[in-house]
Amino acid sequence: MNKILSKKEFEIMMTLWKLDKPASFSDILEANPNLNRNTLLAAIRRLISEGILRVDGFDYHKNSLTRLFVPVVSMYDYFAQFMSPTQKEGMIGYLKESLEPGQVSAKAQR
């Protein structure tokens, strides 16, 4: 991935990365009430067209069928595009030292 996200796109992606599960439009708004509905809708369309998000299925929300979104790009991969191999190793070492044992999930340990 060689894309720099806009401020709002980044905010949406951070929300999805933090949720760590397929999320509906409403889930994203509930997790981040600072987002405007129209901005969120436009950003989701852009992120899907660029291959950064994908629809992972459907679910019901208040009697309405809604799409569930998941990031295609992990937080690690997004940030890794801006770092040299040495910087990546340093960041991973720093995170391993700063987190208590058991806080690093299996996903984060690559």
N, C-alpha and C positions, 0 to 999 in steps of 0.2 A: 504494500500500500504506500503510495506516495502522494498523500493528500493532507493538507493542513485544514483542519476543521474550523469553521467559523465559531465565534464565541457561543452562539446558541446551539449549534450542532454539537460542540464539545460538551456543553451543559447537559444536553439530552443523552449523549453517549455516556457521560459520567453517571447519570441517573440509571441508565440501563445496566451498566457495569456493576453498579452498587446493588441493584435489585437481584442480579445474578440468576434470573429465571425469565422465561418468556413473559412479556408484559404487554398489556393492552394500552390503547391510547389513554383510557381512564386511569390505569395503574400508573402511567408515567406522570399524568397531571396530579394524581394524589401524592406521589412520591416527591414531586417538585412543583408546588403550587405557584411558584414564581413564573412559570411558563404560560405564555398566552396560547390559547387554543389554536388560533389561526397560524401563529408562528410554528407551533409544534406540528401541525398538519403539513405545512409547506416543507419543514425541515425533514420530516419522516419521508415524504415523497422524494426529496433530493437524496437522502441517505440510502434509500432503497435503489434508486436509479444508479447511484455510484457504487453499489455493491458493498456498502458498509453495514447495512441492516438488511434483514430478510424477514419475510412473514414465515412464522414457524407453525402456524395452525390457527384455529379459531376457537372461541369460547363465548359464553353468554355473559353479558353484563346488563343487568336490569331489563331482561327480556329482549335484548338486542344482540344479534350475532356480531362479534367484533374480532378483528384480527389480532394475533399475538406476534410481537416483534422480538427478535433476538439480534444481538450484534454478530456480525460475521468476523469482525476484527476485534481481537482481545485488547485490553488496555495495555498489556505488555507489548504487543506487536505495534500498536499505535505509537507509543513512546519510543520504542526501539528504533524506529525509522529515523529518529533525530540524533541517535548516539553512535559513536564509534564502538567497535568491539571492546576496547579497553574501558570506555565509560560504562558499557553494559555490565561488564564484570564487576566494576567498582560499585555500581548501583545495587546489583544483586547481593554483593558482599555486605554492603551497608544495611540493606533490608533484613538480611538474615541475622545480623548482629543486633539490630534495633528491635526486632520483634521477639516476643517471648516464645519459648518452645511451644508448639501446638497452634500458634497463630497463623503460621504459613500453611495455606491449604495445598493440597496435592496439585491443583491447577497452577498455583504460583510457582511451584518447584519444577522448573523445566530443566 
